[in-house]
Amino acid sequence: MDATTDELMAIERRLARGTGADYAEVLHPDAVVVVPGAVLDKAACVAAMDHSPGWDDVDLGEARLVRSDDTATVVYRFTGRRGGDSYAATLVSTYVAVDAGWRMLLHQQTPD
């Protein structure tokens, strides 16, 4: 992996175990988060994460990076376990470079 992929996947790992505060910091003001059954703006995503019980265990697979001048997209496999339930999906996150660093503009989950 290159430095950009490493940096973005570090953000993805943080968010995989994160709270609403983590998402509030990372999401772009115009962010859209597409998860099974919902399309969320930044405020709705932050609120949802504040009420999420979180994962007991997560695995983020090897990432593929698509890059342009000021945007970068990572695509990877995610598996998570919470109690006796598991979730597996392909995740896609697009980030835009701003003065403060990378901010997530679009995130989509495609479950298996």
C-alpha positions in Angstrom: 0.0 0.0 0.0 1.1 3.6 -0.5 1.0 6.4 2.1 -2.5 7.7 1.0 -4.0 4.2 1.3 -2.4 3.7 4.7 -3.7 7.1 5.9 -7.2 6.5 4.7 -7.4 3.0 6.0 -6.3 4.3 9.4 -9.3 6.6 9.3 -11.5 3.7 8.3 -10.3 1.6 11.2 -10.9 4.5 13.6 -14.5 4.9 12.2 -15.1 1.1 12.4 -14.8 1.3 16.1 -15.8 5.0 16.4 -18.5 7.1 18.1 -20.5 10.0 16.8 -17.7 12.3 17.8 -15.3 10.4 15.5 -17.7 10.7 12.6 -18.4 14.4 13.3 -14.6 15.1 13.0 -14.1 13.0 9.8 -17.2 13.6 7.7 -17.3 16.4 5.3 -20.2 18.9 5.9 -21.9 17.7 2.7 -21.3 14.0 3.4 -23.7 11.2 2.4 -23.5 7.8 4.0 -25.4 5.0 2.3 -26.0 1.9 4.5 -28.5 -0.9 4.2 -32.0 0.7 4.5 -30.9 4.3 4.9 -29.2 7.3 3.2 -27.8 9.6 5.9 -26.5 13.1 5.9 -23.7 14.1 8.4 -26.0 14.9 11.3 -28.0 11.7 10.9 -24.9 9.6 10.7 -23.3 11.2 13.8 -26.6 10.6 15.7 -26.9 7.0 14.5 -23.3 6.3 15.6 -24.0 7.8 19.0 -26.7 5.2 19.4 -24.8 2.2 17.9 -23.6 -0.5 20.2 -20.4 -0.8 18.2 -18.6 -3.9 17.0 -17.0 -6.6 19.2 -14.6 -7.5 16.4 -13.8 -6.0 13.0 -11.6 -7.0 10.0 -10.8 -4.6 7.2 -9.5 -6.3 4.1 -6.9 -5.2 1.7 -7.9 -1.8 0.1 -7.9 -0.7 -3.5 -7.2 3.0 -4.0 -8.6 5.2 -6.7 -7.0 8.7 -6.6 -7.3 12.0 -8.4 -5.8 15.4 -7.4 -8.0 16.2 -4.4 -10.1 13.0 -4.0 -9.3 9.5 -3.0 -11.5 6.4 -2.8 -10.8 3.2 -0.9 -12.7 0.0 -1.6 -12.3 -3.0 0.7 -14.1 -5.9 2.4 -15.4 -5.4 5.9 -16.5 -8.1 8.3 -17.8 -7.3 11.8 -19.1 -9.3 14.7 -21.4 -8.0 17.5 -22.5 -10.7 19.9 -23.7 -13.7 17.9 -24.4 -11.5 14.8 -22.0 -10.9 11.9 -22.0 -8.5 9.0 -19.9 -8.7 5.8 -19.9 -6.1 3.1 -17.9 -4.3 0.5 -17.3 -0.8 1.6 -16.5 2.3 -0.5 -15.4 5.6 1.0 -14.5 8.7 -1.0 -12.5 11.4 0.7 -11.7 14.9 -0.3 -8.5 16.7 0.7 -9.1 19.9 2.6 -6.8 22.2 4.6 -7.4 20.1 7.8 -6.7 16.8 6.0 -8.9 14.1 4.5 -12.7 14.4 5.0 -15.2 11.7 4.0 -17.6 12.9 1.3 -19.3 9.6 0.4 -19.5 6.2 2.1 -21.5 3.2 0.8 -21.9 -0.3 2.1 -22.9 -3.2 -0.2 -23.7 -6.2 2.1 -23.1 -9.8 1.0 
